[in-house]
Amino acid sequence: MVSNPFERHGIHRLSASSLNLARANTAAWLISYGYDVKQSANLPMMAGSVTEKAVEHGIRNPDASIADCKSFAEKEWGTRTRLSGFKDTDRLAKLDTMIGYGSARKSYSGMVENAVKELRQYGVPTETQIKVETQLDGIPIPIIGFKDFSYDEHGLDVDLKTTSRMPTDMSADHQLQGAIYWRASGNRTQRFCYTTKSEAKVLELEPYAASQAIVEATQIAHTLMRLLSLSSDIAEICAVVIPDYSNFRWSPPTRAKAEEVWATIHQTEPQLSVA
């Protein structure tokens, strides 16, 4: 008999993205993790991933030209879009511009160029894409994550964020992510490099903000544990949650599954009689 509510539902680990999804859209979290329906890739996510790969190439190879970094991104982007079967050429052209190259191969400042220039100031990273793991108080499964760039010489880690608008401060989601890395890395300094097509900026997570975000992460995880304790049947748990389909965190697969699940729930619920 499995007494761990997470293990009972086949959930063996959590992450910052999982906790952030649970906080913002519990119904989508139940579909993603309770039914094991994966979020599908979308073009902005793909652009971010391609940019990260090109930036990693640029900072690991300090002699590489910006043009070379952009060419690296272009090849990676072409490969990924072909494999994913995207056909929306207008959106593809727009996102091509975001990550630093356009259909006409024009030379201009983009996300790749700005991030490479900003991060080269730190030198060559000690490691990239480092898996980290930590525990939250009272939570029986680990919290895992992957740090983008680690600089042992400076005693800090940097995570890359691609965005269309430059933020003035870290979002609550990013603070929680940084706090997980902070906790897993022995309270090591965590910075986020935000890059747009016109600029790049680095923000640092303050220790107090990290501590507060860990408290929030722990509260979210405990709420999930209590929710999963309600039943061994994930559908019964879904029945106590109201899905909000206007929330942007749905993907086509998770929304389709959610509509199926909640349609079944409503069909099987007993009808109340009116005296």
C-alpha positions as CSV (number, residue, x, y, z in Angstrom):
1,M,0.0,0.0,0.0
2,V,1.3,3.4,-1.0
3,S,0.8,6.0,1.7
4,N,2.5,8.8,-0.2
5,P,-0.2,10.7,-2.1
6,F,2.2,11.8,-4.8
7,E,3.5,8.2,-5.4
8,R,-0.1,6.9,-5.3
9,H,-0.8,9.0,-8.4
10,G,2.5,8.2,-10.1
11,I,4.1,11.5,-9.3
12,H,7.7,11.0,-8.3
13,R,9.1,14.5,-8.4
14,L,8.1,18.1,-8.6
15,S,9.8,21.2,-10.2
16,A,9.5,24.9,-10.1
17,S,7.4,24.8,-13.3
18,S,5.1,22.2,-11.8
19,L,4.6,24.3,-8.7
20,N,4.0,27.4,-10.7
21,L,1.4,25.7,-12.8
22,A,-0.4,24.3,-9.8
23,R,-0.6,27.8,-8.3
24,A,-1.8,29.4,-11.5
25,N,-4.1,26.7,-12.9
26,T,-4.7,23.7,-10.6
27,A,-7.0,22.1,-13.1
28,A,-4.3,22.0,-15.7
29,W,-1.8,20.7,-13.2
30,L,-4.2,17.8,-12.4
31,I,-4.5,16.9,-16.1
32,S,-0.7,17.3,-16.8
33,Y,0.5,15.3,-13.7
34,G,-2.5,13.2,-12.7
35,Y,-3.2,12.0,-16.2
36,D,0.3,12.3,-17.4
37,V,-0.7,14.5,-20.4
38,K,2.4,16.4,-21.6
39,Q,2.3,20.1,-22.5
40,S,2.8,20.5,-26.2
41,A,5.6,22.7,-27.5
42,N,4.6,26.1,-28.9
43,L,6.6,28.5,-31.0
44,P,7.5,31.0,-28.2
45,M,8.8,28.1,-26.1
46,M,10.8,26.8,-29.0
47,A,12.2,30.2,-29.8
48,G,13.4,30.4,-26.1
49,S,15.0,27.0,-26.3
50,V,16.7,27.8,-29.6
51,T,18.0,31.1,-28.2
52,E,19.4,29.4,-25.1
53,K,21.3,26.8,-27.2
54,A,22.8,29.6,-29.4
55,V,23.7,31.7,-26.4
56,E,25.4,28.7,-24.8
57,H,27.3,28.2,-28.0
58,G,28.4,31.8,-27.9
59,I,29.5,32.0,-24.3
60,R,31.2,28.6,-24.3
61,N,33.2,29.7,-27.4
62,P,34.2,33.3,-26.7
63,D,36.0,33.6,-30.0
64,A,32.8,32.8,-31.9
65,S,31.4,35.8,-33.8
66,I,27.9,37.1,-33.2
67,A,27.2,36.1,-36.8
68,D,28.2,32.6,-36.0
69,C,25.9,32.5,-33.0
70,K,23.0,33.7,-35.1
71,S,23.8,31.1,-37.8
72,F,23.8,28.4,-35.0
73,A,20.4,29.6,-34.0
74,E,19.1,29.6,-37.5
75,K,20.1,26.0,-38.1
76,E,18.7,24.9,-34.8
77,W,15.4,26.8,-35.5
78,G,15.1,25.3,-38.9
79,T,15.6,21.8,-37.5
80,R,13.2,22.1,-34.7
81,T,10.4,23.7,-36.7
82,R,10.7,21.0,-39.4
83,L,10.6,18.2,-36.8
84,S,7.6,19.8,-35.1
85,G,5.7,20.3,-38.3
86,F,4.8,24.0,-37.8
87,K,3.2,25.6,-40.8
88,D,2.3,29.1,-39.6
89,T,4.7,31.0,-41.7
90,D,3.7,34.5,-40.5
91,R,4.3,33.5,-36.8
92,L,7.5,31.7,-37.8
93,A,8.8,34.9,-39.5
94,K,8.0,36.9,-36.5
95,L,9.8,34.5,-34.1
96,D,12.7,34.3,-36.5
97,T,13.1,38.0,-36.0
98,M,12.8,37.6,-32.2
99,I,15.7,35.2,-32.0
100,G,18.1,37.2,-34.1
101,Y,17.6,36.4,-37.8
102,G,14.9,37.0,-40.4
103,S,13.9,35.5,-43.6
104,A,16.0,38.0,-45.5
105,R,19.0,37.2,-43.4
106,K,19.2,40.9,-42.3
107,S,21.8,41.9,-39.8
108,Y,20.4,43.5,-36.6
109,S,20.4,43.2,-32.9
110,G,18.4,40.3,-31.5
111,M,18.0,38.1,-28.5
112,V,21.0,36.0,-29.2
113,E,23.3,38.9,-29.8
114,N,22.2,40.8,-26.7
115,A,22.4,37.8,-24.4
116,V,25.8,36.7,-25.6
117,K,27.3,40.1,-25.2
118,E,25.8,40.4,-21.7
119,L,26.9,37.0,-20.5
120,R,30.4,37.0,-22.0
121,Q,31.2,39.5,-19.2
122,Y,31.1,36.6,-16.8
123,G,33.6,34.5,-18.7
124,V,33.1,30.9,-19.8
125,P,30.7,29.0,-17.6
126,T,32.0,26.2,-15.5
127,E,29.0,24.1,-16.4
128,T,25.7,24.4,-18.3
129,Q,22.4,22.7,-17.9
130,I,23.2,21.4,-14.4
131,K,20.6,19.2,-12.8
132,V,19.8,20.1,-9.1
133,E,17.6,18.5,-6.5
134,T,16.3,19.7,-3.1
135,Q,13.6,18.8,-0.6
136,L,10.9,21.0,0.8
137,D,9.9,20.6,4.4
138,G,7.4,17.8,4.9
139,I,7.2,16.9,1.2
140,P,8.2,13.2,0.5
141,I,9.3,13.7,-3.1
142,P,12.2,15.8,-4.4
143,I,12.1,19.1,-6.3
144,I,14.3,19.1,-9.3
145,G,15.5,21.7,-11.8
146,F,18.1,22.5,-14.4
147,K,20.3,25.6,-14.0
148,D,21.3,27.1,-17.3
149,F,24.8,28.5,-16.7
150,S,27.0,28.0,-13.6
151,Y,30.0,30.3,-12.8
152,D,32.0,28.8,-10.0
153,E,34.6,31.6,-10.2
154,H,32.0,34.1,-9.3
155,G,29.9,31.8,-7.0
156,L,26.7,32.3,-8.9
157,D,24.3,30.8,-11.5
158,V,22.5,32.6,-14.3
159,D,19.2,31.5,-15.9
160,L,18.4,32.9,-19.4
161,K,14.9,34.2,-20.1
162,T,13.7,35.3,-23.5
163,T,10.9,37.8,-23.5
164,S,9.1,40.3,-25.8
165,R,9.1,43.0,-23.0
166,M,11.8,43.8,-20.6
167,P,10.6,43.3,-17.0
168,T,11.4,45.7,-14.2
169,D,11.6,42.9,-11.6
170,M,11.4,39.2,-11.4
171,S,7.9,37.7,-11.6
172,A,6.6,35.5,-8.8
173,D,7.1,32.5,-11.1
174,H,10.8,33.3,-11.7
175,Q,11.4,34.1,-8.0
176,L,10.1,30.6,-7.1
177,Q,12.3,29.0,-9.8
178,G,15.3,30.9,-8.6
179,A,14.6,30.0,-5.0
180,I,14.5,26.3,-5.8
181,Y,17.9,26.7,-7.5
182,W,19.2,28.8,-4.5
183,R,18.1,26.2,-2.0
184,A,19.5,23.3,-4.1
185,S,22.8,25.0,-4.5
186,G,23.5,25.9,-0.9
187,N,22.1,29.4,-1.0
188,R,24.3,30.3,-4.0
189,T,23.6,33.6,-5.8
190,Q,21.0,33.3,-8.5
191,R,20.6,35.8,-11.4
192,F,18.3,35.9,-14.4
193,C,19.4,37.3,-17.7
194,Y,16.4,38.7,-19.5
195,T,16.9,39.3,-23.2
196,T,14.7,40.9,-25.8
197,K,15.4,41.7,-29.5
198,S,16.7,45.1,-28.4
199,E,18.4,44.7,-25.0
200,A,19.5,42.3,-22.2
201,K,19.5,42.9,-18.5
202,V,20.5,40.8,-15.5
203,L,18.4,40.8,-12.3
204,E,19.5,39.1,-9.0
205,L,17.3,37.2,-6.6
206,E,17.7,38.7,-3.1
207,P,18.1,36.2,-0.3
208,Y,15.0,37.5,1.5
209,A,12.9,37.1,-1.7
210,A,14.4,33.6,-2.1
211,S,13.4,32.6,1.5
212,Q,9.9,33.9,1.0
213,A,9.5,32.0,-2.3
214,I,10.6,28.8,-0.7
215,V,7.9,29.3,1.9
216,E,5.4,29.7,-1.0
217,A,6.7,26.7,-2.8
218,T,6.4,24.6,0.3
219,Q,2.8,25.8,0.8
220,I,1.9,24.9,-2.8
221,A,3.4,21.4,-2.5
222,H,1.5,20.8,0.8
223,T,-1.7,21.9,-0.8
224,L,-1.1,19.5,-3.7
225,M,-0.4,16.7,-1.2
226,R,-3.7,17.4,0.6
227,L,-5.6,17.5,-2.7
228,L,-4.1,14.2,-3.9
229,S,-5.0,12.6,-0.5
230,L,-8.7,13.0,-1.2
231,S,-8.9,10.0,-3.4
232,S,-6.9,7.3,-5.2
233,D,-9.1,8.2,-8.3
234,I,-7.8,11.3,-10.0
235,A,-11.2,11.9,-11.6
236,E,-12.7,12.3,-8.1
237,I,-10.1,14.9,-7.3
238,C,-10.8,16.8,-10.5
239,A,-14.5,16.9,-9.6
240,V,-13.7,19.3,-6.7
241,V,-11.8,21.7,-9.0
242,I,-13.3,24.2,-11.5
243,P,-11.3,24.5,-14.8
244,D,-10.8,28.0,-16.2
245,Y,-10.3,27.5,-19.9
246,S,-9.4,31.2,-20.4
247,N,-6.1,30.6,-18.5
248,F,-3.2,30.8,-20.9
249,R,-1.4,27.8,-19.4
250,W,-3.5,25.3,-21.2
251,S,-2.0,23.5,-24.2
252,P,-4.1,21.8,-26.9
253,P,-3.5,18.3,-25.4
254,T,-4.2,19.3,-21.8
255,R,-7.3,21.3,-22.7
256,A,-8.7,18.5,-24.9
257,K,-8.2,16.0,-22.1
258,A,-9.7,18.4,-19.5
259,E,-12.8,18.8,-21.6
260,E,-13.2,15.1,-21.8
261,V,-12.6,14.6,-18.0
262,W,-15.0,17.3,-16.9
263,A,-17.7,16.3,-19.4
264,T,-17.6,12.8,-17.9
265,I,-17.7,14.3,-14.3
266,H,-20.8,16.3,-15.1
267,Q,-22.5,13.4,-16.7
268,T,-22.0,11.2,-13.7
269,E,-22.8,13.6,-11.0
270,P,-26.2,13.1,-9.3
271,Q,-28.9,15.6,-10.1
272,L,-30.3,17.7,-7.3
273,S,-34.1,17.6,-6.9
274,V,-35.9,20.8,-6.2
275,A,-38.7,20.5,-3.7
